[in-house]
Amino acid sequence: MSTAGVIELQRDCQVILIPSGRAAILRTGAPVTIVQQLGTSFTVRTERGSLVRVEGADSDALGLDSPSPEALQAADAPFDVDQVLEVLRTVFDPEIPVNVVDLGLVYRCETVPLGSGRHRVEIDMSMTAPGCGMGDLLREDARAKVLALRSVADVSVELVWDPPWDTSRLSEAARLELGMW
């Protein structure tokens, strides 16, 4: 199945083209190379050199097991915004090996109690560039992962552009990972 990092797809697979964010299909037998696995998705390079994102649910097409989801909330842990930020640290830009929190893309993250231990989470996040085609994909990824927390009943994720993102928003960990000291 694998020769020098090249994997042949075991079935047709829907993918997201990077950086446009458009959907496409890779066909059974197509040779691909895994570039990175972060969070619950894979970034792979096609035979023609294009980068695409493969969701964890389609990992079997790569001949791999689905990435196991992290434990999102301990049964006895009180809910707080830190749990939301930890979940958001599993959301990755498929081109950059750093999560959206450490990239400084999360501008605001607030929780609103709704009663009965349930919460609404409101998130404002940006992209590294206004024309980023991955914005809707990353927004939905963040929304779905936060919504999976037991105490969360509703999630709103808005893409914002003011102030514009710049490298001053990177965490120390992101600077180290990206070699930007």
Secondary structure in CASP SS format (residue, H / E / C, confidence):
PFRMAT SS
TARGET T0000
AUTHOR 0000-0000-0000
METHOD secondary structure of the structure
MODEL  1
M C 1.00
S E 1.00
T E 1.00
A C 1.00
G C 1.00
V E 1.00
I E 1.00
E E 1.00
L C 1.00
Q C 1.00
R C 1.00
D C 1.00
C E 1.00
Q E 1.00
V E 1.00
I E 1.00
L E 1.00
I E 1.00
P C 1.00
S C 1.00
G C 1.00
R C 1.00
A E 1.00
A E 1.00
I E 1.00
L E 1.00
R C 1.00
T C 1.00
G C 1.00
A C 1.00
P E 1.00
V E 1.00
T E 1.00
I E 1.00
V E 1.00
Q E 1.00
Q E 1.00
L E 1.00
G C 1.00
T C 1.00
S E 1.00
F E 1.00
T E 1.00
V E 1.00
R E 1.00
T E 1.00
E C 1.00
R C 1.00
G C 1.00
S C 1.00
L E 1.00
V E 1.00
R E 1.00
V E 1.00
E E 1.00
G H 1.00
A H 1.00
D H 1.00
S H 1.00
D H 1.00
A H 1.00
L H 1.00
G C 1.00
L C 1.00
D C 1.00
S C 1.00
P C 1.00
S C 1.00
P C 1.00
E C 1.00
A C 1.00
L C 1.00
Q C 1.00
A C 1.00
A C 1.00
D C 1.00
A C 1.00
P C 1.00
F C 1.00
D C 1.00
V H 1.00
D H 1.00
Q H 1.00
V H 1.00
L H 1.00
E H 1.00
V H 1.00
L H 1.00
R C 1.00
T C 1.00
V C 1.00
F E 1.00
D C 1.00
P C 1.00
E C 1.00
I C 1.00
P C 1.00
V C 1.00
N E 1.00
V C 1.00
V C 1.00
D C 1.00
L C 1.00
G C 1.00
L C 1.00
V E 1.00
Y E 1.00
R E 1.00
C E 1.00
E E 1.00
T E 1.00
V E 1.00
P E 1.00
L E 1.00
G E 1.00
S C 1.00
G C 1.00
R E 1.00
H E 1.00
R E 1.00
V E 1.00
E E 1.00
I E 1.00
D E 1.00
M E 1.00
S C 1.00
M C 1.00
T C 1.00
A C 1.00
P C 1.00
G C 1.00
C C 1.00
G C 1.00
M C 1.00
G H 1.00
D H 1.00
L H 1.00
L H 1.00
R H 1.00
E H 1.00
D H 1.00
A H 1.00
R H 1.00
A H 1.00
K H 1.00
V H 1.00
L H 1.00
A C 1.00
L C 1.00
R C 1.00
S C 1.00
V E 1.00
A E 1.00
D E 1.00
V E 1.00
S E 1.00
V E 1.00
E E 1.00
L E 1.00
V C 1.00
W C 1.00
D C 1.00
P C 1.00
P C 1.00
W C 1.00
D C 1.00
T H 1.00
S H 1.00
R H 1.00
L C 1.00
S C 1.00
E H 1.00
A H 1.00
A H 1.00
R H 1.00
L H 1.00
E H 1.00
L H 1.00
G C 1.00
M C 1.00
W C 1.00
END
